[in-house]
Amino acid sequence: MKDKKDQIYNILKKEIDAGFAIELDKCPDNCTMNPITIDEPYMKVEVNYLKNYLQQHGVKFLSREDYEARMKAYFHVDPANGSRMLYSDCEEAKGLDDLVPVHDIQRLVTGIYISDEGLVTYVYRLPYLINYQTRYPELYKMEQHLSPEVYDEQHNAIGLKEFWYEEYKDIYGYRNGRNINQVIRSNLETVLRLNKYLLDGDQTQFEWLFNNTSILQDLMPVYGYEGDKNLIENLLKKKHIKDLLWYKGCKQRVDLGEDYKYDGKLEIHTKTFKIIAEKLKDRKFKTPQANIYLDALCEAIGDIKNSRKLDKKEQDELTDYILDFMGRYVEDKNALTACTEN
């Protein structure tokens, strides 16, 4: 049984041997050289490394029951069914029954990984979390003797691969003057702050995460979470009202185009309406257009009518809910009716 250090070393060795990327236009289907696959074994090694890092930095891990409940609330997934990788490729999160291997040929893998080990992370390739050159210098020495050539099945040279040391130099030379160690520190800080917020409920992390990542701004419109009043308040300030009113999970991708089965359950974000009600303070307005919140709600009805995610019954249910809410504040009922005609 290899220890965690050996597992990290083995993954990094595969990364270094595979190279950072391939020139796609020179690598056809029969290419014998592929970048390393980010799959479940890969992520287990990454998660073990991150879990140790988080423990060293004071993250309090939840009980199994509490963690599962928290992930259901935040992301509408149940880690009891295994680790999940979530994407944003159907206008909202796609929770996959099984982890889909990602042949990563780009700088970033987009995704949130909900680990059954009790933590959440963005999906990183390991050299963005661990500096292999300093931790395992023998890997760097090995890299210096690798050939950049990529061959097809007939052993014809068909392209060139990039080396990870070249990627490290690119980071240093072209990305706002940052070097790889700064990138690694930034990535680890992001994971640390994210888990302090998600697991420990640490609101002191909110402002940094809100301003420096996309995940908090995705929690409601993408993943359907409405449990943080502070989050809703900040999203309302950014005028994201139509994205905060409802959620319906995208459960199954039909093909590689834009057709999906929207067989989740409609959830109306009642907390958003309560917060808007607090801001309106029982005032009356002649028309919806006289108030930014009511005007946004009026426009949202048009979006709802055209939404492919909602069937007719759900569109009517959501529209009726919004109209009933707006009716408490709009004096001109004809103007209210006009919202449904846009």
VOPAGU-2260 file (C-alpha; in pm, 1 decimal, decimal comma):
REM VOPAGU-2260
SITE   aa  ch    i         X         Y         Z
SITE  MET   A    0       0,0       0,0       0,0
SITE  LYS   A    1     159,2     324,7    -111,8
SITE  ASP   A    2     141,6     619,4     125,9
SITE  LYS   A    3      -6,8     955,2      29,8
SITE  LYS   A    4     331,4    1096,9     -62,8
SITE  ASP   A    5     386,8     814,8    -311,4
SITE  GLN   A    6      39,9     870,5    -457,5
SITE  ILE   A    7     111,3    1239,8    -506,2
SITE  TYR   A    8     446,8    1157,4    -660,0
SITE  ASN   A    9     292,0     904,7    -898,9
SITE  ILE   A   10      26,5    1148,6   -1018,3
SITE  LEU   A   11     280,7    1424,4   -1066,5
SITE  LYS   A   12     510,4    1186,5   -1253,3
SITE  LYS   A   13     227,4    1105,4   -1492,8
SITE  GLU   A   14     154,8    1477,5   -1531,8
SITE  ILE   A   15     516,3    1558,7   -1610,6
SITE  ASP   A   16     554,7    1264,7   -1846,9
SITE  ALA   A   17     234,5    1350,9   -2035,0
SITE  GLY   A   18     328,6    1714,5   -2071,2
SITE  PHE   A   19     125,4    2025,6   -2015,0
SITE  ALA   A   20     -63,9    2022,6   -2345,0
SITE  ILE   A   21     -62,2    1915,6   -2708,1
SITE  GLU   A   22     -89,8    2126,0   -3019,4
SITE  LEU   A   23    -439,7    2012,7   -3115,1
SITE  ASP   A   24    -416,5    2090,4   -3484,9
SITE  LYS   A   25    -130,0    1843,0   -3514,0
SITE  CYS   A   26    -273,7    1561,5   -3304,1
SITE  PRO   A   27    -543,1    1354,5   -3482,3
SITE  ASP   A   28    -769,4    1084,7   -3337,7
SITE  ASN   A   29    -499,6     819,7   -3358,0
SITE  CYS   A   30    -262,2    1028,3   -3150,8
SITE  THR   A   31     -80,7     804,1   -2903,2
SITE  MET   A   32      -9,3    1085,7   -2657,8
SITE  ASN   A   33    -283,3    1227,3   -2434,3
SITE  PRO   A   34    -268,0    1454,9   -2133,2
SITE  ILE   A   35    -341,9    1288,1   -1803,7
SITE  THR   A   36    -707,1    1218,8   -1730,4
SITE  ILE   A   37    -860,2    1388,4   -1429,9
SITE  ASP   A   38   -1075,1    1107,8   -1297,1
SITE  GLU   A   39   -1185,7     975,6    -960,4
SITE  PRO   A   40    -848,5     823,6    -856,8
SITE  TYR   A   41    -681,3    1150,5    -955,0
SITE  MET   A   42    -924,6    1353,0    -745,6
SITE  LYS   A   43    -886,1    1122,0    -444,9
SITE  VAL   A   44    -516,0    1206,0    -435,5
SITE  GLU   A   45    -590,3    1576,6    -473,6
SITE  VAL   A   46    -858,5    1567,7    -204,2
SITE  ASN   A   47    -632,9    1384,5      42,7
SITE  TYR   A   48    -369,8    1652,6      -7,0
SITE  LEU   A   49    -620,8    1934,9      34,1
SITE  LYS   A   50    -788,0    1778,7     336,4
SITE  ASN   A   51    -455,5    1764,3     517,4
SITE  TYR   A   52    -389,8    2127,0     421,0
SITE  LEU   A   53    -730,5    2239,4     547,2
SITE  GLN   A   54    -690,4    2053,2     875,4
SITE  GLN   A   55    -354,4    2222,2     931,2
SITE  HIS   A   56    -523,1    2559,8     876,6
SITE  GLY   A   57    -806,2    2515,1    1121,3
SITE  VAL   A   58   -1101,3    2404,0     909,1
SITE  LYS   A   59   -1353,4    2217,5    1122,8
SITE  PHE   A   60   -1490,9    1926,4     925,2
SITE  LEU   A   61   -1856,6    1840,1     965,6
SITE  SER   A   62   -2008,7    1514,0    1072,9
SITE  ARG   A   63   -2115,0    1294,5     784,1
SITE  GLU   A   64   -2481,7    1374,1     839,8
SITE  ASP   A   65   -2424,8    1749,8     861,9
SITE  TYR   A   66   -2198,2    1751,7     556,5
SITE  GLU   A   67   -2451,3    1569,0     343,0
SITE  ALA   A   68   -2728,3    1805,1     455,4
SITE  ARG   A   69   -2510,5    2109,7     381,3
SITE  MET   A   70   -2421,2    1987,4      31,1
SITE  LYS   A   71   -2787,3    1918,4     -46,9
SITE  ALA   A   72   -2867,9    2274,9      53,1
SITE  TYR   A   73   -2576,6    2439,7    -126,3
SITE  PHE   A   74   -2553,3    2234,3    -444,8
SITE  HIS   A   75   -2859,8    2008,1    -458,5
SITE  VAL   A   76   -2638,8    1699,0    -456,2
SITE  ASP   A   77   -2601,0    1420,1    -202,0
SITE  PRO   A   78   -2240,4    1311,7    -139,0
SITE  ALA   A   79   -2381,0     994,1      15,9
SITE  ASN   A   80   -2407,2     881,3    -346,6
SITE  GLY   A   81   -2034,8     937,9    -397,4
SITE  SER   A   82   -1815,3    1227,6    -499,1
SITE  ARG   A   83   -1962,1    1456,3    -762,8
SITE  MET   A   84   -1814,1    1692,3   -1018,2
SITE  LEU   A   85   -2046,2    1977,3   -1111,7
SITE  TYR   A   86   -2034,3    2181,6   -1430,3
SITE  SER   A   87   -2222,2    2489,0   -1550,2
SITE  ASP   A   88   -2285,5    2376,4   -1905,0
SITE  CYS   A   89   -2664,7    2367,7   -1914,3
SITE  GLU   A   90   -2726,0    2714,8   -1774,2
SITE  GLU   A   91   -2711,2    2560,3   -1429,4
SITE  ALA   A   92   -2521,5    2285,7   -1255,0
SITE  LYS   A   93   -2519,4    1936,1   -1392,3
SITE  GLY   A   94   -2467,9    1691,2   -1108,5
SITE  LEU   A   95   -2324,0    1377,3   -1263,1
SITE  ASP   A   96   -2415,3    1036,4   -1120,7
SITE  ASP   A   97   -2056,2     929,1   -1171,7
SITE  LEU   A   98   -1747,0    1139,3   -1205,0
SITE  VAL   A   99   -1684,7    1206,2   -1573,3
SITE  PRO   A  100   -1316,5    1177,9   -1667,8
SITE  VAL   A  101   -1186,1    1502,3   -1811,0
SITE  HIS   A  102    -910,6    1489,2   -2072,1
SITE  ASP   A  103    -772,4    1825,7   -1984,8
SITE  ILE   A  104    -595,4    1997,0   -2273,3
SITE  GLN   A  105    -652,4    2349,1   -2149,7
SITE  ARG   A  106    -508,5    2550,8   -1867,0
SITE  LEU   A  107    -813,1    2509,4   -1645,3
SITE  VAL   A  108   -1070,7    2240,9   -1578,5
SITE  THR   A  109   -1399,1    2411,1   -1500,2
SITE  GLY   A  110   -1585,0    2236,8   -1226,5
SITE  ILE   A  111   -1669,0    2213,5    -859,0
SITE  TYR   A  112   -1581,0    1886,5    -690,2
SITE  ILE   A  113   -1805,1    1776,4    -403,2
SITE  SER   A  114   -1598,6    1513,6    -227,4
SITE  ASP   A  115   -1741,3    1232,4     -19,5
SITE  GLU   A  116   -1437,1    1300,9     198,7
SITE  GLY   A  117   -1613,1    1608,0     335,0
SITE  LEU   A  118   -1474,0    1904,9     143,9
SITE  VAL   A  119   -1539,0    2113,4    -166,5
SITE  THR   A  120   -1280,2    2231,7    -415,5
SITE  TYR   A  121   -1241,5    2366,1    -761,4
SITE  VAL   A  122   -1087,6    2107,1    -991,7
SITE  TYR   A  123    -718,2    2184,5   -1030,1
SITE  ARG   A  124    -443,9    1997,4   -1203,9
SITE  LEU   A  125    -199,7    1897,4    -934,8
SITE  PRO   A  126      96,2    2111,5   -1052,6
SITE  TYR   A  127    -123,3    2415,3    -976,6
SITE  LEU   A  128    -139,4    2304,7    -612,0
SITE  ILE   A  129     207,9    2154,7    -559,1
SITE  ASN   A  130     535,7    2287,6    -699,2
SITE  TYR   A  131     683,9    1963,3    -827,9
SITE  GLN   A  132    1016,0    2133,8    -905,7
SITE  THR   A  133    1085,7    2205,1    -538,9
SITE  ARG   A  134     897,0    1913,6    -378,3
SITE  TYR   A  135    1023,8    1644,4    -615,1
SITE  PRO   A  136    1330,2    1784,8    -794,8
SITE  GLU   A  137    1395,4    1444,7    -951,5
SITE  LEU   A  138    1081,2    1494,1   -1158,1
SITE  TYR   A  139    1215,2    1822,2   -1287,9
SITE  LYS   A  140    1543,7    1651,8   -1380,5
SITE  MET   A  141    1351,5    1378,4   -1559,6
SITE  GLU   A  142    1155,6    1639,7   -1750,2
SITE  GLN   A  143    1471,6    1790,2   -1894,9
SITE  HIS   A  144    1540,1    1464,2   -2081,2
SITE  LEU   A  145    1192,6    1409,7   -2226,9
SITE  SER   A  146    1132,6    1446,1   -2597,8
SITE  PRO   A  147     872,4    1704,3   -2702,1
SITE  GLU   A  148     773,9    1496,1   -3004,7
SITE  VAL   A  149     427,0    1342,0   -3027,3
SITE  TYR   A  150     388,5    1034,4   -3247,9
SITE  ASP   A  151      94,6     859,7   -3412,1
SITE  GLU   A  152      42,7     483,0   -3411,4
SITE  GLN   A  153     284,8     445,7   -3703,9
SITE  HIS   A  154     548,9     635,1   -3501,8
SITE  ASN   A  155     534,6     937,4   -3729,3
SITE  ALA   A  156     605,9    1267,0   -3556,9
SITE  ILE   A  157     280,9    1462,6   -3566,0
SITE  GLY   A  158     323,4    1741,0   -3315,5
SITE  LEU   A  159     492,9    1880,6   -3011,3
SITE  LYS   A  160     388,4    1870,8   -2649,1
SITE  GLU   A  161     453,6    2147,8   -2402,0
SITE  PHE   A  162     642,2    2081,2   -2083,6
SITE  TRP   A  163     520,2    2178,0   -1740,4
SITE  TYR   A  164     835,2    2379,8   -1676,5
SITE  GLU   A  165     737,3    2588,9   -1978,5
SITE  GLU   A  166     394,3    2646,4   -1826,5
SITE  TYR   A  167     560,8    2750,7   -1500,2
SITE  LYS   A  168     772,8    3001,4   -1694,2
SITE  ASP   A  169     466,0    3131,9   -1880,4
SITE  ILE   A  170     295,8    3199,7   -1549,7
SITE  TYR   A  171     598,4    3388,6   -1428,6
SITE  GLY   A  172     650,1    3586,3   -1746,0
SITE  TYR   A  173     303,3    3672,9   -1867,3
SITE  ARG   A  174      43,8    3657,5   -1590,1
SITE  ASN   A  175      58,5    3986,6   -1406,6
SITE  GLY   A  176     410,6    3923,3   -1287,0
SITE  ARG   A  177     308,0    3627,3   -1072,2
SITE  ASN   A  178     522,5    3319,2   -1034,0
SITE  ILE   A  179     402,5    2963,6    -984,6
SITE  ASN   A  180     439,7    2974,0    -606,6
SITE  GLN   A  181     209,3    3274,8    -592,8
SITE  VAL   A  182     -41,6    3092,3    -813,1
SITE  ILE   A  183     -27,6    2787,5    -586,6
SITE  ARG   A  184     -71,3    2999,4    -273,4
SITE  SER   A  185    -368,1    3172,4    -433,6
SITE  ASN   A  186    -531,0    2841,5    -528,3
SITE  LEU   A  187    -482,1    2697,6    -180,0
SITE  GLU   A  188    -617,2    3015,4     -22,9
SITE  THR   A  189    -927,5    2989,1    -240,1
SITE  VAL   A  190    -991,6    2630,8    -129,6
SITE  LEU   A  191    -930,6    2725,9     233,6
SITE  ARG   A  192   -1165,6    3024,3     230,2
SITE  LEU   A  193   -1429,3    2830,9      38,4
SITE  ASN   A  194   -1440,1    2549,7     291,4
SITE  LYS   A  195   -1435,6    2785,0     588,5
SITE  TYR   A  196   -1745,1    2945,5     440,8
SITE  LEU   A  197   -1922,4    2628,2     330,0
SITE  LEU   A  198   -1830,0    2398,2     618,1
SITE  ASP   A  199   -1777,7    2631,7     911,6
SITE  GLY   A  200   -2027,7    2899,0     810,7
SITE  ASP   A  201   -1751,1    3159,5     845,7
SITE  GLN   A  202   -1908,2    3483,0     718,8
SITE  THR   A  203   -1572,4    3663,5     745,2
SITE  GLN   A  204   -1480,1    3481,4     422,5
SITE  PHE   A  205   -1783,0    3613,0     236,3
SITE  GLU   A  206   -1648,3    3941,4     103,6
SITE  TRP   A  207   -1324,6    3790,2     -29,0
SITE  LEU   A  208   -1502,6    3498,8    -196,6
SITE  PHE   A  209   -1770,4    3725,4    -341,3
SITE  ASN   A  210   -1513,8    3962,1    -491,8
SITE  ASN   A  211   -1247,0    3711,6    -598,7
SITE  THR   A  212   -1434,7    3402,9    -715,2
SITE  SER   A  213   -1755,3    3323,3    -900,1
SITE  ILE   A  214   -1884,3    3049,9    -673,3
SITE  LEU   A  215   -2088,9    3265,5    -435,6
SITE  GLN   A  216   -2250,2    3446,7    -724,7
SITE  ASP   A  217   -2332,3    3105,1    -874,0
SITE  LEU   A  218   -2478,2    2949,2    -559,7
SITE  MET   A  219   -2831,9    3073,4    -622,3
SITE  PRO   A  220   -2880,5    3092,8   -1001,8
SITE  VAL   A  221   -2658,4    2793,6   -1081,0
SITE  TYR   A  222   -2689,6    2563,3    -781,7
SITE  GLY   A  223   -3016,7    2680,7    -624,2
SITE  TYR   A  224   -2899,9    2777,9    -273,9
SITE  GLU   A  225   -3102,9    3043,8     -91,6
SITE  GLY   A  226   -2990,5    2997,7     267,7
SITE  ASP   A  227   -2768,8    3306,3     306,5
SITE  LYS   A  228   -2947,7    3639,0     343,1
SITE  ASN   A  229   -2617,3    3824,0     307,7
SITE  LEU   A  230   -2566,2    3655,9     -30,0
SITE  ILE   A  231   -2912,0    3751,4    -154,0
SITE  GLU   A  232   -2862,2    4112,2     -38,8
SITE  ASN   A  233   -2535,6    4139,3    -229,3
SITE  LEU   A  234   -2676,2    3979,6    -542,9
SITE  LEU   A  235   -2972,0    4217,9    -533,1
SITE  LYS   A  236   -2727,7    4508,4    -521,8
SITE  LYS   A  237   -2576,3    4375,7    -843,9
SITE  LYS   A  238   -2928,7    4375,0    -995,8
SITE  HIS   A  239   -2935,4    3997,7   -1048,5
SITE  ILE   A  240   -3298,9    3981,9    -942,6
SITE  LYS   A  241   -3432,6    3752,1   -1216,2
SITE  ASP   A  242   -3166,1    3493,9   -1128,1
SITE  LEU   A  243   -3272,5    3483,0    -762,7
SITE  LEU   A  244   -3639,8    3397,8    -796,4
SITE  TRP   A  245   -3647,5    3026,5    -872,8
SITE  TYR   A  246   -3447,9    2715,0    -938,5
SITE  LYS   A  247   -3504,4    2395,9   -1130,5
SITE  GLY   A  248   -3233,1    2137,9   -1156,0
SITE  CYS   A  249   -3097,7    2027,1   -1491,9
SITE  LYS   A  250   -3072,4    1654,7   -1441,8
SITE  GLN   A  251   -2975,0    1503,6   -1774,2
SITE  ARG   A  252   -2791,2    1614,3   -2084,2
SITE  VAL   A  253   -2954,3    1471,0   -2395,5
SITE  ASP   A  254   -2678,8    1535,1   -2647,6
SITE  LEU   A  255   -2379,0    1756,3   -2706,0
SITE  GLY   A  256   -2594,9    2045,4   -2820,6
SITE  GLU   A  257   -2823,1    2254,6   -2603,3
SITE  ASP   A  258   -3105,7    2007,1   -2541,4
SITE  TYR   A  259   -3151,2    1892,7   -2185,4
SITE  LYS   A  260   -3413,4    1717,3   -1977,1
SITE  TYR   A  261   -3529,1    1959,7   -1712,5
SITE  ASP   A  262   -3685,0    1705,9   -1481,5
SITE  GLY   A  263   -3597,4    1872,6   -1153,2
SITE  LYS   A  264   -3857,4    2019,0    -922,2
SITE  LEU   A  265   -3944,3    2388,3    -941,0
SITE  GLU   A  266   -3835,6    2570,5    -626,6
SITE  ILE   A  267   -3950,0    2927,8    -568,9
SITE  HIS   A  268   -3697,4    3128,0    -368,2
SITE  THR   A  269   -3940,0    3267,6    -113,5
SITE  LYS   A  270   -3658,4    3420,3      90,0
SITE  THR   A  271   -3574,0    3652,3    -200,2
SITE  PHE   A  272   -3931,4    3781,1    -207,9
SITE  LYS   A  273   -3922,5    3836,0     170,8
SITE  ILE   A  274   -3607,1    4045,2     139,3
SITE  ILE   A  275   -3757,0    4250,8    -144,7
SITE  ALA   A  276   -4067,3    4300,6      71,3
SITE  GLU   A  277   -3846,3    4436,4     350,0
SITE  LYS   A  278   -3702,8    4688,9     106,5
SITE  LEU   A  279   -4044,0    4796,2     -24,0
SITE  LYS   A  280   -4179,7    4848,6     329,9
SITE  ASP   A  281   -4548,9    4828,3     232,5
SITE  ARG   A  282   -4521,0    5129,1       0,2
SITE  LYS   A  283   -4750,7    5163,5    -300,6
SITE  PHE   A  284   -4641,2    5242,8    -656,0
SITE  LYS   A  285   -4849,7    5348,0    -953,6
SITE  THR   A  286   -4677,8    5104,7   -1192,0
SITE  PRO   A  287   -4405,5    4839,2   -1160,1
SITE  GLN   A  288   -4171,6    5067,8   -1352,2
SITE  ALA   A  289   -4173,7    5311,2   -1058,8
SITE  ASN   A  290   -3957,1    5076,5    -852,7
SITE  ILE   A  291   -3641,9    4888,9    -957,6
SITE  TYR   A  292   -3742,2    4565,6    -784,6
SITE  LEU   A  293   -4096,2    4558,1    -918,7
SITE  ASP   A  294   -3973,7    4652,7   -1265,3
SITE  ALA   A  295   -3725,8    4364,9   -1255,8
SITE  LEU   A  296   -3999,4    4126,1   -1145,1
SITE  CYS   A  297   -4217,8    4244,0   -1432,9
SITE  GLU   A  298   -3938,2    4174,5   -1680,6
SITE  ALA   A  299   -3871,9    3835,8   -1518,8
SITE  ILE   A  300   -4220,6    3720,3   -1611,4
SITE  GLY   A  301   -4128,0    3750,0   -1977,8
SITE  ASP   A  302   -3817,7    3537,6   -1919,5
SITE  ILE   A  303   -4025,9    3277,9   -1738,4
SITE  LYS   A  304   -4272,6    3252,7   -2027,4
SITE  ASN   A  305   -3982,4    3179,8   -2265,1
SITE  SER   A  306   -3790,8    2943,2   -2039,1
SITE  ARG   A  307   -3725,0    2597,1   -2182,4
SITE  LYS   A  308   -3666,0    2466,4   -1831,8
SITE  LEU   A  309   -4024,8    2517,9   -1719,1
SITE  ASP   A  310   -4331,7    2342,7   -1850,0
SITE  LYS   A  311   -4655,6    2537,7   -1893,2
SITE  LYS   A  312   -4788,3    2446,1   -1549,8
SITE  GLU   A  313   -4466,5    2561,9   -1382,5
SITE  GLN   A  314   -4460,3    2883,6   -1583,9
SITE  ASP   A  315   -4813,9    2961,6   -1470,3
SITE  GLU   A  316   -4738,4    2872,1   -1107,9
SITE  LEU   A  317   -4434,0    3096,4   -1095,6
SITE  THR   A  318   -4603,5    3382,3   -1283,2
SITE  ASP   A  319   -4903,7    3371,8   -1048,6
SITE  TYR   A  320   -4673,1    3382,0    -747,3
SITE  ILE   A  321   -4490,1    3689,1    -878,7
SITE  LEU   A  322   -4808,6    3868,9    -978,3
SITE  ASP   A  323   -4962,0    3801,7    -637,2
SITE  PHE   A  324   -4651,7    3944,9    -471,5
SITE  MET   A  325   -4643,0    4251,9    -697,1
SITE  GLY   A  326   -5015,1    4308,9    -643,5
SITE  ARG   A  327   -4945,0    4413,1    -285,7
SITE  TYR   A  328   -4743,6    4712,1    -408,4
SITE  VAL   A  329   -4877,5    4812,3    -753,0
SITE  GLU   A  330   -5188,1    5033,3    -763,4
SITE  ASP   A  331   -5257,0    5016,4   -1138,2
SITE  LYS   A  332   -5376,2    4660,7   -1199,0
SITE  ASN   A  333   -5375,3    4717,4   -1576,0
SITE  ALA   A  334   -5005,5    4795,0   -1556,5
SITE  LEU   A  335   -4962,0    4473,2   -1361,9
SITE  THR   A  336   -5149,2    4273,5   -1624,1
SITE  ALA   A  337   -4925,1    4426,7   -1891,0
SITE  CYS   A  338   -4628,9    4243,4   -1737,5
SITE  THR   A  339   -4771,0    3918,6   -1870,3
SITE  GLU   A  340   -4805,2    4057,2   -2221,7
SITE  ASN   A  341   -4443,5    4153,6   -2279,8
